[in-house]
């Protein structure tokens, strides 16, 4: 757990009508001018929020920002307890929001939506962050969180290793990708470098495969808890069987179940692995540590010319219902999306589209960089209307109690594709019935 303290200041002055003191424009929420301590809970291993905090400090120098960090798996498990405590966070990274809304632990942001003019944001940016007060379905109802940016997952690759097997362009179909994996294996190159501990990193290639075989809509329906939705569909079975085929072919590390996220990134950056299924939050990191040697492409479809579908979700942050400084936290979330320097940091460090009003420009990036490739891919995905939320976000515990054990069993050869989907669906229904 890391503790970071910074001085921040925020001030917004109410606009007064020059015609009459009775026609006063209301001030947008702010942090005011007095000392404020913003209590926050961030995800370990992702530098973007802290970098944004540092810039916010420069621009607004009189609020103390107290940052605590924890692993994603711990955030999923501990968020309810942390939000229910006496020192509830003003800002908190949210792997899932449904159960937290039901339990009354998150602040409803509809007021800020109006006061900050978030109606100018594309509705598609906020749909994943809306939820009915009953907890389901997601995708409609009140706004309970905001994104620091809007990420995208796909396939990173090592250009030097790609050259060794004659890969000159990104594969256009799943069959072409299969061919490249086979060539890498034959050449003694680790085809896919992926982690699967302590949580299931193989959920990333699996969801990419689901997008290759099917459409984003039924997957989003399942994640958003639409009535009757199921993850156990024919196209998802094809995807899971394809993943199982990759496992049996030896395309993943044999010890994937003992490799965590940090170790996996170190291996890929160090030159182990042709492909890595991950998200654009690593783009800035790879541009620095693998300068000129890393590329990125969207998962190709199973059928040539078909549309792309991929996980593309907000880096979700909410405000605790018991937060001491909700207005200040909301001002920060608005600043992240609209401030020129914040948007630049979001692209350079986060590697992702900063979101916000569509008339704000996307900050320029270096030609030929990984970040340029991921931003370009995001435009393609938007054109194909193929954005999916992460399958780990369907319920607060589905990642820990469904996907992770099942995908670890699949890697260990102790289950099969059909059982994975049936087991995850059963766990999903069990959790929704609580």
N, C-alpha and C positions, 0 to 999 in steps of 0.2 A: 504494500500500500504506500503510495507516495503522497506527500503533502507539499503543496506549492502555495505560497502566499504572494499576492501581487497587489499593488495599489491601482485602483480604477476610479475614474470619475465620470459621471454622466450627468448632463443637465439639459433640459429642454424648457424653454420659456414659452408660456402661453401667449398666443397672438391676441392682441386686443383690438377691437374695432375702433377705427378712427371716427366713426359716426356717432356712436353712443355707447356708454358704459354698460348698457343693458344687452348689447349684442356682442357677447364675449365668446370667442372660439375656444373650445375646450382643449387643454393641453393633452398631447399623447402621453401615456404612462412613461415614466423615466426613473432613474435612480436618484434624482434630486441632487442636492449639493452637500448634504450631511454625510458623514462616514457611514458606510454600509458594508457588511460582511456577506458576500455571496458564497453560500455553501454549495459545493457541487461534487458530483460523483461521475467520473469519467471512466472510459475503458482503457485498460492497460495496453500499451503497444501501439497506440494511435496518437501521434503528436499533434494532429490538427487542432483539437480544442484548446490545447495549451498555447499553441502558436497564435491562435486567434485572441486568446486572453492577453498575451503579451502585447499585441498590437492595440487591443482595446485599452490597455493600460496607458500606452503612449498617447492615445487620443483623449482619454478621459481619466485624469489621474487622481481620483479620491475615493475609490471603493476598494476594499480588501477582498480578494478572491481566493477562497480556500478550496483547493482541489484535492480530492481523494480519488485514487484509481484502483480498479479491480478487473480481474479477468472476465471475459464475456460470460462464461458459465456461472461464475459467482454472481454476476449482475442479474442473471435470470433467476437464480435461486434466492438472492438476498434483497432484491428490489422491494418486495412487499414489506419486509421487516424494516428496511431503512426508511421507506416513505411513511410508515406508521409511527416511527419513533419521534421523540421530543425534538430532535434536531434534524427534521426532514430537509432534504436538499432543496435549494432553490432551482437548481438545474440537475437533471439526471439523465444519463444515457439509458435508453429504454429498448431492450431486445424485443419486448412484446408489451402491448398496452391493454388488451382486452380485460384480463382479470383485474388489473389495477383500477380500471374505470369502474367495474362492478363493485369493487371494494371501497370506492370513493377516495382513492389515494392520489389521483391526479387532478390538477386544476383544469377546469373547462376553459378553453382559450377563445371562445366565441366573442367575448368582449374585446379582446386584443385584435381579433380578426377585423372588427369594425374600426377600432381606434387607430390601428396602424395601416389600414387600407390593404389588408392581405387579399381582398377580393381582386386586386390587380395581378396576383400571382395566377398562373395557369391552374385551373381546378384539378388537373391531373397530378400536379405536384403534391396536393394536399389530400387526395382521396384516400391514400393508405393511412393517413393520420386521423381520419374521422371514424367515429364509432358511436353506435347507439348507447344510451346510458345503461341499457340492460346488458351490455357487453357483446352483443352480436345483433346484426352482422356488422363487420367493419366495412369501411368504404362509404358509409352514409351516417348522417347524424352530426353531432357536435365535434369540434376540433379539440383534440386533447394532447397534441404534441406538434413539433415542427422539426424540419430537417436542417442540419448544419450544411448539408449538400445532398446531392442526389446521385448515388453511386451506381456502378454498372459492373457486372461480372462477365468474364469471358476467359480467354486463353492467352496467357503470356507465353512467349517462347524465346529460347536462346538462339540468337541468329548464327553464332559460330557453329553450334551443333546442327542447326537446320541446314547450313551449307554442306556439312559433312554427309548428309543423306540426300542432297540434291533438292531440298525444298527451296523454291525460288519465289513462292507466293503463298498466301494463306489458302488453306483448303476451302473449296466451295461447297462440298457435300460431306456428309458424315462418312461416306465410303472413302473419300480422299483422305480424311483424317485417319481412318483406320489403316490405310496404306502407309501413311507416315509413321504411325506407331509401330507397325510391323517392321519397317525399315530401320527404325531406331533400335529396336530390340535386336535385330540381326546384326547391327553394327556395334553392339556392346554398349549402347547409350541408354541410360535410364529413360524410358519413354515419357513417363509422367512423374513429376516430383510432387507428392501430396501428403498432407498430414491427416491423421485420424484420431488424435488424442489431445486433450482429454475429451474434446467434443468432436463430432464427425465432420472432418474437412471434406470427406467424400460426398457430402451433401452438395458441394459446389459442382463437381462434374455430373452428379446425378440430376440436379435441376437443369443444368445445361442440356443434358440428354433429353430430359422431359420437354424442354423447349424445342429441341430438334425434331422430335417425333409428334408433338402436339401443339395445341394452341394455349396462349397465356390465360384465356378467360376461365376455363374450368379449374385451373390451378389457383388462380386468384380467388375464385369462388370458395374453394376449400380453405385457403388461408384466411379469408374474410368471414368464415363460418356461416356461409349461406346455407339455408335449410336444404338438407338432402345431399350436400356436396360430399364427394369422396375422392381420395387420392388414389384409390385402387381402380384405375381405368385401364382399358386396353392399351392406349398409347403410353401411359406411365409404366405399364408392365413391360412393353417393348424397351423403354428407356432403362428400366432397372435390370432387365436381362442383358442389355448391351453393357451396362456397367459390370455386371457379373462376368461377362465374357472378357472384358478388359482385365479384371482381377485374375481370372484363371490363366490368361495369357501372360501374366507377369509384367503388365505395363505399369503397375504401381509398385512402390517399394514393398518388399516382403514384410518389413517391420513397420508398416504405416501406422499400425495401432499403437506404436510406442513413440511416434514422432509428433511433437506438438508444433504449434503454428510458428513460433520463433525459430526453432531448429529447422523447420522446413524452409523458411525464407532464407536462412543462412546457407543451406545446401543448394538451393536454386541459384542464389546470387554467386555462390562459389563455383558454379559450373556443373552441378549435378542435376540432370533432368533437362529434356528437350522442352517439355510443356509443363505449365503450372496453371491450374484452374484457380483463379482468385479474382479479386476486385480491384477497381481502379484507384482505391485508396493507397495502393502500393506503387502507383505510377511515378510519383515524385521520387520515391525511394529508389526505384529501379533506374530512373534517369540519372541519379547520382552514382549509384553503386555498380551499375552495368551500362554506363554511358555508351550509347551506340550499339550495344550488343543485345538489347531486349526489344521484342516486338509484341504486338497484341492483335487479336482478331476476335470477332464474335463467333460463338459456336455455330458452325455451319448447319444448315437444315438437312434432314434425312433425304429430302427430295430436291433436286436441283431447281433453283429459281424460287423456292418457297420462301415465305417471310421468316425473319428471325424472331426468336423469343428468348429473353434472358432475364435473370434476376436484376432488377434495377429499382432500388429502394432508397428512401431518405436515410441519412445518418440521424436516427431519431432521438430527439431530446424533449423531455417534458419538464413541467414545473410541479413540484409537490403541492398537494392540496393544503398541506400544513406549512408550506414555505413561508419564511418570514419576510422575504423580499420578492414577491411575485412580479411586481411591476418592473423592477430592475432586471430580473431574469428575462422577461418578455422583451424589454428594450434591447437586450443583448441579442436575442434570437432575430429580431428585426434588423439590427445592425449587421449581423453576419450576412444576411441575404442582400442588403442594399448598399453597404459601404464599399467604395471602390477598392480600397486597400484590402478589406476583408475578403472580397471576392477574388482578388489576386492571390491571396494566401490560400484560399480554398482550392484554387486550381493548381498552384505550384506545390503545395504540401499534400492536399487531399487528393489531387489528381482527378477531381470530379466536377461535374457541372454545378455551379454555385446556386442554381435556381433563382428564385425571385422574379420580379416583373420581367416580362419578355423583352421590353424595350431596353433593358440594361445589357451592355455588350459583355460577351464572354472574354475575359482577359487573354491577351495573346500568349502563345507558348512557342517554344523553340521548334522550328520545322524539323521533322524527322524524329521527334522525341516520342517516347511511349505515351506521354500525356497527350500529345496531339492525336495519337492513334486512338486512345480511349475516348477522347472528346468527339472525334469523328464517328466512332462506332456508336456513341450515344445518339447522334443525329440519325444514323441509319435505323437504330432500334425505335426511336420516336416515330420515324416515318412508317415503320412496319406495325406500330401500335403493339409492340411485343413485350412491354415491361411487366415483369412479375415481381411480387413481393417475395421474400425469402421463405422457403418452406419451413424453416425453423421458427417462424413467427406466428404460426397458426394458433398456438395457445402458449401460455406462459411456460409450460413444462414439456411440450412435445419434442423439443430438441434433446433435452436431457433424458427423457423417459421413453422416447419413441425412436427418433432417427439415430441417435448416437449408439445405443446398444445394438440396434438392428444392423446398422452399417458396419459396426465393428465385428459382429458375427459373420456378416457377408465376407468381409476381408479374411476372416479366419477360416472360411470354408465350412461354417457350422449352420448355415441357413441358405435359403435360395431366394431369388428375386420375388417370386409370388408371395412367399411368407413374409418378406420385408414389408410389402405394401399392406397385406392383410393385418399384420401386427401393428403397424403404425396407425392404420385406420381404426382398429379396435381401441388403441390407446387414446386416440383423438376423441372418439365417441365417449369413452370413459371419462375423460377430462371435461367434456362439454356437459355431461350429465351431473356433475358435482354441484 
